[in-house]
Amino acid sequence: MSSARYIVSGLLEKLEKSAYSNLALDGVLQSSDVSSRDKAFISRLFYGVIERKATLDYIISLYSSKPLQKLDIQTLNTLRMGVYQLLYMDSVPDNAAVNESAELIKKLGKKSAAPFVNAVLRSFIRDDKKFALPSDSLQRFCVEYSCSKELAKRLIVQYGEDKAAAFLKRSLEPHKLYLRVNNTKTDCDSLIESFAKDGITVRKCPILDNCLEAEPFGSVENNELFRKGFYHVQDLSSQLCCAALEPKKGEKILDICSAPGGKAFTITEITDDDCELYACELHEKRVKLIRNGAERLGLSNIKALQNDAKIFNENFPEFDKILCDVPCSGTGVIRSKPEIKYTDLKNAENLPNIQYDILKTAAKYLKVGGELVYSTCTVLKEENELVIDRFLEENGDAFEGVPFLTEIGAPFGGYKVPIIAESFDCEGFFISKIRRIR
């Protein structure tokens, strides 16, 4: 396992330089000649350290003779990995966690730091791996749920401490895998049976048609059923977003910020590939992702094209339905991209203006009587409710809010719905629906 830990150390260091955790991990797992067992270990330790970083750093600070900011990143990451194994990985014996951490820091060229790493980890073991939480309520909240103070304060102010805690607690739980059945090629029962033949157990989602729940089963891209275009991976929240749009056969539909195309695929499948869907993206490289996905799924009515969502395109027709899934801070998807919990939210301060500009431009393409769904994968209200409120305040004579998915029950029932800590298990999300009335 020493090589596995070395790989995790490299991934964590790469993440410090602004890489995305999922892309960094996928790239390494695809290029590394390691066993399936080691791949599982690497994934667990890598994501675990990121998910629990605030907690791990607090524990290390209790035992380190040096301030954390004085530690070089390789030593700090080695300690994070060691504490994580001691606290959260029962399969790793305590002695192995300590010894392997000391060997790792030597392998990283920091031989002089090995006694320090050993001392910190063994001191934690001597205290029976127990620690007191901070007395300060905000710091305690951040350590318990492992997030930045900035994010904690924002969530508590906007949703209250109980709901914020429930959301962050869920982000630390195992990630459920949702699949969207390509009903133009197969059906739920047939796909479930096909998975069973491969030894993979999936089940129908009780909330939404053509949605399956599965435990992670390795590389999806290497699965034969995926290559045949029988499904694509899509979280339940995104599938609910597509259902909220209620696309119909024969309609002209615009997906204004489409790449990598998952929602465009689902919308088209809902219509049995009998709609005219424009799937737009700013960069040609990402447009290609949409084209490739549509080709794999056998969806013939998706027009993938390059377009700037903030600039009105005079060549576009009027549309019956529009999906406006705008760029956002991503705070809703911290379970799959845990590094977002620690990003500086100041970097997202201009996002509401960009989101508003995209929404305002997209709405110009909507025919009278047509409907638009605005969505994000963030739970911050300044990117969600406040954007919609601003739009309706300035355009209330021509647009109105429309309730959606009322048959599902709470949290649905209005025209603005944050999904943050609900009874069904999915990523955080926001969905709003409006209709053009004149």
C-alpha positions as CSV (number, residue, x, y, z in Angstrom):
1,M,0.0,0.0,0.0
2,S,3.0,2.3,0.3
3,S,2.8,3.2,-3.5
4,A,-0.9,3.9,-3.0
5,R,-0.2,6.4,-0.2
6,Y,2.5,8.0,-2.4
7,I,-0.1,8.4,-5.2
8,V,-2.5,10.0,-2.7
9,S,0.2,12.4,-1.5
10,G,0.8,13.5,-5.1
11,L,-2.9,14.0,-5.7
12,L,-3.3,16.1,-2.6
13,E,-0.4,18.2,-3.6
14,K,-1.9,18.6,-7.1
15,L,-5.2,19.7,-5.5
16,E,-3.4,22.6,-3.8
17,K,-2.6,23.9,-7.2
18,S,-6.3,24.2,-8.1
19,A,-7.0,20.9,-9.8
20,Y,-10.4,19.3,-9.6
21,S,-10.5,16.3,-7.3
22,N,-12.6,14.1,-9.6
23,L,-10.5,14.9,-12.7
24,A,-7.2,14.5,-10.8
25,L,-8.3,11.1,-9.4
26,D,-9.7,9.8,-12.6
27,G,-6.5,10.7,-14.5
28,V,-4.3,8.9,-12.1
29,L,-6.4,5.8,-11.8
30,Q,-6.6,5.5,-15.6
31,S,-2.9,5.9,-16.1
32,S,-1.5,4.0,-13.0
33,D,-0.9,0.3,-13.1
34,V,-2.2,-0.5,-9.7
35,S,-4.6,-3.2,-8.5
36,S,-8.3,-2.8,-8.0
37,R,-7.8,-3.0,-4.2
38,D,-5.2,-0.2,-4.3
39,K,-7.5,1.9,-6.5
40,A,-10.3,1.6,-3.9
41,F,-7.8,2.5,-1.1
42,I,-6.5,5.5,-3.1
43,S,-10.1,6.8,-3.8
44,R,-11.1,6.4,-0.1
45,L,-8.1,8.0,1.4
46,F,-7.9,10.9,-1.2
47,Y,-11.5,11.9,-0.9
48,G,-11.6,11.2,2.8
49,V,-8.7,13.6,3.5
50,I,-10.4,16.4,1.5
51,E,-13.8,15.8,3.1
52,R,-12.4,15.9,6.6
53,K,-9.6,18.4,6.1
54,A,-10.8,21.0,8.6
55,T,-11.3,18.2,11.2
56,L,-7.9,16.7,10.5
57,D,-6.1,20.0,10.7
58,Y,-7.7,20.8,14.0
59,I,-6.5,17.5,15.4
60,I,-3.0,18.0,14.1
61,S,-2.9,21.4,15.6
62,L,-3.5,19.9,19.1
63,Y,-0.4,17.7,18.8
64,S,2.0,19.6,16.5
65,S,4.8,21.6,18.1
66,K,4.8,23.8,15.1
67,P,1.9,26.0,13.8
68,L,0.3,24.3,10.7
69,Q,1.1,27.3,8.5
70,K,4.8,26.6,9.2
71,L,4.6,23.0,8.0
72,D,5.5,22.3,4.4
73,I,2.6,20.9,2.3
74,Q,4.1,17.3,2.0
75,T,4.5,17.0,5.8
76,L,1.0,18.4,6.4
77,N,-0.6,16.1,3.9
78,T,1.3,13.1,5.3
79,L,-0.1,13.9,8.8
80,R,-3.6,14.4,7.4
81,M,-3.5,11.0,5.7
82,G,-2.1,9.4,8.9
83,V,-4.8,10.9,11.1
84,Y,-7.5,10.0,8.6
85,Q,-6.4,6.4,8.6
86,L,-6.3,6.3,12.4
87,L,-9.7,7.9,12.8
88,Y,-11.8,6.7,9.9
89,M,-10.2,3.6,8.3
90,D,-10.8,0.6,10.6
91,S,-9.2,-1.7,8.0
92,V,-5.8,0.0,8.6
93,P,-4.1,-1.0,11.9
94,D,-2.8,1.9,14.0
95,N,0.8,0.7,13.8
96,A,0.5,0.4,10.0
97,A,-0.9,3.9,9.7
98,V,2.0,5.4,11.7
99,N,4.8,3.4,10.1
100,E,3.6,3.9,6.6
101,S,3.3,7.6,7.2
102,A,6.9,7.8,8.5
103,E,8.0,5.8,5.4
104,L,6.0,8.0,3.1
105,I,7.6,11.3,4.3
106,K,11.0,9.7,3.8
107,K,10.1,8.7,0.3
108,L,9.1,12.3,-0.3
109,G,12.6,13.4,0.5
110,K,11.8,14.7,4.0
111,K,13.6,12.1,6.1
112,S,14.2,14.7,8.9
113,A,10.4,15.1,9.3
114,A,9.8,11.4,10.0
115,P,10.3,11.6,13.8
116,F,7.9,14.5,13.9
117,V,5.3,12.7,11.9
118,N,5.7,9.6,14.1
119,A,5.5,11.7,17.3
120,V,2.3,13.5,16.3
121,L,0.5,10.3,15.3
122,R,1.6,8.3,18.3
123,S,0.5,11.1,20.7
124,F,-3.0,11.0,19.1
125,I,-3.1,7.2,19.6
126,R,-2.0,7.5,23.3
127,D,-5.1,9.7,23.8
128,D,-7.2,6.9,22.5
129,K,-7.8,8.9,19.3
130,K,-10.2,11.2,21.1
131,F,-10.2,14.9,21.1
132,A,-12.3,17.7,22.6
133,L,-14.1,20.0,20.2
134,P,-13.4,23.8,20.4
135,S,-15.4,25.8,22.8
136,D,-16.2,28.5,20.2
137,S,-19.5,27.6,18.6
138,L,-18.6,28.5,15.1
139,Q,-15.2,26.8,15.2
140,R,-16.8,23.7,16.8
141,F,-19.3,23.6,13.9
142,C,-16.5,23.8,11.3
143,V,-14.5,21.1,13.0
144,E,-17.5,18.8,13.5
145,Y,-18.7,19.1,9.9
146,S,-15.4,20.0,8.3
147,C,-15.9,23.2,6.3
148,S,-14.5,26.7,6.1
149,K,-15.8,29.3,8.5
150,E,-16.9,31.4,5.6
151,L,-19.2,28.6,4.2
152,A,-20.5,27.7,7.7
153,K,-21.5,31.3,8.4
154,R,-23.2,31.7,5.0
155,L,-25.2,28.5,5.4
156,I,-26.2,29.2,9.0
157,V,-27.4,32.7,8.2
158,Q,-29.4,31.6,5.1
159,Y,-30.8,28.3,6.4
160,G,-30.4,28.1,10.2
161,E,-27.9,26.0,12.1
162,D,-30.0,22.7,12.0
163,K,-30.5,22.7,8.2
164,A,-26.9,23.8,7.6
165,A,-25.6,21.0,9.8
166,A,-27.9,18.4,8.1
167,F,-26.6,19.5,4.7
168,L,-22.9,19.3,5.7
169,K,-23.4,16.0,7.6
170,R,-24.8,14.5,4.4
171,S,-21.8,15.7,2.4
172,L,-19.7,13.4,4.6
173,E,-21.7,10.3,3.9
174,P,-21.1,7.9,1.0
175,H,-22.1,9.2,-2.4
176,K,-25.0,7.5,-4.0
177,L,-24.8,6.8,-7.8
178,Y,-27.8,7.7,-9.9
179,L,-28.2,6.5,-13.5
180,R,-30.6,7.8,-16.1
181,V,-32.1,5.0,-18.3
182,N,-32.0,5.8,-22.0
183,N,-35.6,4.9,-22.7
184,T,-35.1,5.2,-26.4
185,K,-33.0,2.1,-26.3
186,T,-34.2,0.1,-23.3
187,D,-36.3,0.2,-20.2
188,C,-35.7,0.1,-16.4
189,D,-36.6,-3.6,-15.9
190,S,-34.4,-4.8,-18.8
191,L,-31.5,-2.6,-17.7
192,I,-31.7,-3.9,-14.1
193,E,-31.7,-7.4,-15.5
194,S,-28.6,-6.7,-17.6
195,F,-26.8,-5.2,-14.7
196,A,-27.6,-8.3,-12.6
197,K,-26.0,-10.5,-15.2
198,D,-22.8,-8.5,-14.6
199,G,-23.1,-8.9,-10.8
200,I,-24.2,-5.3,-10.3
201,T,-27.2,-4.5,-8.2
202,V,-29.3,-1.5,-9.1
203,R,-32.8,-0.6,-8.2
204,K,-35.6,1.8,-9.3
205,C,-35.6,5.2,-7.7
206,P,-39.0,5.6,-6.0
207,I,-39.2,9.3,-6.8
208,L,-38.7,9.5,-10.6
209,D,-39.4,7.3,-13.6
210,N,-36.4,6.0,-15.6
211,C,-34.0,6.7,-12.7
212,L,-31.9,4.0,-11.1
213,E,-30.0,4.0,-7.9
214,A,-26.7,2.0,-7.7
215,E,-23.7,1.6,-5.5
216,P,-20.5,2.7,-7.2
217,F,-19.3,-0.2,-9.4
218,G,-15.9,1.0,-10.7
219,S,-15.2,2.7,-14.0
220,V,-18.5,3.5,-15.7
221,E,-16.8,4.2,-19.0
222,N,-15.5,0.6,-19.1
223,N,-19.0,-0.8,-18.5
224,E,-20.4,-2.4,-21.7
225,L,-24.0,-1.2,-21.0
226,F,-22.7,2.4,-20.8
227,R,-20.8,2.0,-24.1
228,K,-23.9,0.7,-25.7
229,G,-25.7,3.9,-24.7
230,F,-28.3,2.3,-22.4
231,Y,-27.8,4.9,-19.7
232,H,-25.8,7.9,-18.5
233,V,-24.7,8.9,-15.0
234,Q,-26.8,11.8,-13.6
235,D,-27.6,12.8,-10.1
236,L,-31.2,12.7,-9.0
237,S,-31.3,16.5,-8.5
238,S,-30.3,17.1,-12.1
239,Q,-33.0,14.6,-13.3
240,L,-35.6,16.4,-11.1
241,C,-34.5,19.6,-12.9
242,C,-35.2,18.1,-16.3
243,A,-38.6,16.7,-15.0
244,A,-39.5,20.2,-13.8
245,L,-39.1,21.5,-17.4
246,E,-41.8,19.1,-18.6
247,P,-40.5,18.8,-22.2
248,K,-43.1,17.5,-24.7
249,K,-42.8,15.8,-28.1
250,G,-42.4,18.2,-31.0
251,E,-41.3,21.1,-28.9
252,K,-38.3,23.4,-29.7
253,I,-36.1,23.4,-26.6
254,L,-33.0,25.3,-25.6
255,D,-30.3,24.2,-23.2
256,I,-28.3,27.4,-23.0
257,C,-25.4,26.1,-20.9
258,S,-25.3,22.5,-21.8
259,A,-21.9,20.8,-21.5
260,P,-21.2,18.0,-20.8
261,G,-24.8,17.5,-22.0
262,G,-26.4,15.3,-19.3
263,K,-29.5,17.4,-18.9
264,A,-29.9,17.7,-22.7
265,F,-29.8,13.9,-23.0
266,T,-32.4,13.5,-20.3
267,I,-34.7,16.1,-21.8
268,T,-34.5,14.5,-25.2
269,E,-35.1,11.0,-23.8
270,I,-38.2,12.3,-22.0
271,T,-39.6,13.2,-25.4
272,D,-38.6,9.8,-26.9
273,D,-36.1,11.7,-29.0
274,D,-39.0,13.6,-30.6
275,C,-38.0,17.3,-30.0
276,E,-35.7,19.8,-31.5
277,L,-33.1,20.6,-28.8
278,Y,-30.4,23.2,-29.1
279,A,-27.5,22.3,-26.8
280,C,-25.2,25.3,-26.4
281,E,-21.8,25.8,-24.9
282,L,-19.2,28.6,-25.1
283,H,-16.2,26.5,-26.0
284,E,-16.0,24.1,-29.0
285,K,-14.1,21.5,-26.9
286,R,-17.1,21.2,-24.6
287,V,-19.5,21.3,-27.5
288,K,-17.7,18.1,-28.7
289,L,-18.5,16.5,-25.3
290,I,-22.2,17.0,-26.0
291,R,-21.9,15.6,-29.6
292,N,-20.0,12.5,-28.4
293,G,-22.5,11.8,-25.6
294,A,-25.5,12.2,-27.9
295,E,-23.9,9.9,-30.5
296,R,-23.2,7.2,-27.8
297,L,-26.8,7.4,-26.6
298,G,-28.2,7.4,-30.2
299,L,-30.1,10.7,-29.8
300,S,-30.6,12.3,-33.2
301,N,-32.4,15.5,-32.4
302,I,-29.8,17.3,-30.4
303,K,-28.1,20.2,-32.1
304,A,-24.8,20.9,-30.3
305,L,-23.4,24.3,-31.1
306,Q,-21.0,27.0,-29.9
307,N,-22.8,30.0,-28.4
308,D,-22.1,32.7,-25.9
309,A,-25.0,32.5,-23.4
310,K,-24.7,36.2,-22.4
311,I,-25.1,37.5,-25.9
312,F,-28.4,37.4,-27.8
313,N,-28.2,35.2,-30.9
314,E,-30.4,36.6,-33.7
315,N,-30.3,33.3,-35.5
316,F,-32.1,31.4,-32.8
317,P,-35.8,30.7,-33.2
318,E,-38.4,31.1,-30.4
319,F,-38.5,28.2,-28.0
320,D,-41.3,26.4,-26.2
321,K,-39.0,25.4,-23.3
322,I,-35.6,26.7,-22.1
323,L,-33.2,25.2,-19.5
324,C,-31.0,27.9,-18.0
325,D,-28.6,25.8,-15.9
326,V,-26.0,28.5,-15.2
327,P,-22.4,28.5,-14.0
328,C,-22.3,28.7,-10.2
329,S,-20.1,28.3,-7.1
330,G,-21.0,24.5,-6.8
331,T,-21.6,24.5,-3.1
332,G,-24.4,21.9,-3.6
333,V,-22.0,19.2,-4.9
334,I,-19.5,19.2,-2.1
335,R,-20.1,15.5,-1.5
336,S,-18.6,14.7,-5.0
337,K,-16.2,17.7,-5.0
338,P,-15.4,18.2,-1.4
339,E,-12.6,20.7,-2.1
340,I,-15.4,23.3,-2.8
341,K,-16.0,23.5,1.0
342,Y,-12.7,25.3,1.4
343,T,-12.7,27.7,-1.6
344,D,-12.8,31.4,-1.1
345,L,-16.4,32.5,-1.7
346,K,-15.1,35.9,-2.6
347,N,-14.1,34.4,-5.9
348,A,-17.8,33.9,-6.6
349,E,-19.0,37.4,-5.8
350,N,-19.6,38.3,-9.5
351,L,-21.4,35.1,-10.3
352,P,-24.9,36.5,-9.6
353,N,-24.4,39.2,-12.2
354,I,-23.2,36.6,-14.8
355,Q,-26.2,34.4,-13.9
356,Y,-28.6,37.2,-14.2
357,D,-27.2,38.2,-17.6
358,I,-27.5,34.7,-18.9
359,L,-31.1,34.4,-17.6
360,K,-32.1,37.7,-19.0
361,T,-30.7,36.8,-22.5
362,A,-32.2,33.3,-22.4
363,A,-35.6,34.6,-21.5
364,K,-35.7,36.7,-24.8
365,Y,-35.8,33.4,-26.8
366,L,-38.9,32.2,-25.0
367,K,-42.2,32.3,-26.9
368,V,-45.4,33.6,-25.1
369,G,-46.8,30.8,-23.1
370,G,-43.4,29.1,-23.0
371,E,-41.6,28.1,-19.8
372,L,-38.1,28.4,-18.5
373,V,-36.3,26.5,-15.8
374,Y,-33.4,28.3,-14.0
375,S,-31.1,26.0,-12.0
376,T,-27.8,25.8,-10.3
377,C,-25.8,23.2,-8.3
378,T,-25.2,25.7,-5.5
379,V,-27.3,26.3,-2.3
380,L,-26.3,29.9,-1.8
381,K,-29.3,32.2,-2.0
382,E,-27.5,35.1,-3.7
383,E,-27.0,32.8,-6.8
384,N,-30.5,31.3,-6.6
385,E,-33.6,33.0,-5.1
386,L,-32.1,36.5,-5.3
387,V,-31.4,36.1,-9.1
388,I,-34.9,35.0,-9.8
389,D,-36.4,37.7,-7.5
390,R,-34.4,40.4,-9.4
391,F,-35.5,39.1,-12.7
392,L,-39.2,39.0,-11.8
393,E,-39.0,42.4,-10.2
394,E,-37.7,43.9,-13.4
395,N,-39.8,41.8,-15.8
396,G,-42.9,40.9,-13.8
397,D,-45.2,42.3,-16.4
398,A,-44.1,39.7,-18.9
399,F,-43.2,36.6,-16.7
400,E,-44.7,34.8,-13.7
401,G,-43.5,32.0,-11.4
402,V,-44.9,28.5,-12.0
403,P,-45.1,25.7,-9.4
404,F,-43.6,22.4,-10.5
405,L,-43.3,18.7,-9.4
406,T,-46.1,19.3,-6.8
407,E,-46.9,15.6,-7.0
408,I,-43.7,14.7,-5.3
409,G,-44.5,16.8,-2.3
410,A,-42.0,18.8,-0.1
411,P,-39.8,20.6,-0.9
412,F,-41.7,21.1,-4.1
413,G,-44.9,23.2,-4.3
414,G,-43.7,26.7,-5.2
415,Y,-41.8,28.2,-8.1
416,K,-38.5,28.5,-6.3
417,V,-37.1,25.3,-4.6
418,P,-33.8,24.9,-2.9
419,I,-32.8,21.2,-2.4
420,I,-30.5,21.2,0.6
421,A,-31.3,18.7,3.3
422,E,-34.3,16.7,2.1
423,S,-35.6,13.2,2.8
424,F,-34.4,12.0,-0.6
425,D,-30.7,11.6,-1.0
426,C,-29.2,13.7,-3.7
427,E,-26.8,16.7,-4.3
428,G,-27.7,20.2,-3.2
429,F,-29.5,22.1,-6.0
430,F,-31.8,24.9,-6.8
431,I,-34.7,24.9,-9.4
432,S,-37.0,27.7,-10.3
433,K,-39.6,27.8,-13.1
434,I,-41.1,30.8,-14.8
435,R,-43.5,31.3,-17.7
436,R,-43.7,34.1,-20.3
437,I,-47.2,35.6,-20.2
438,R,-46.8,38.4,-22.8
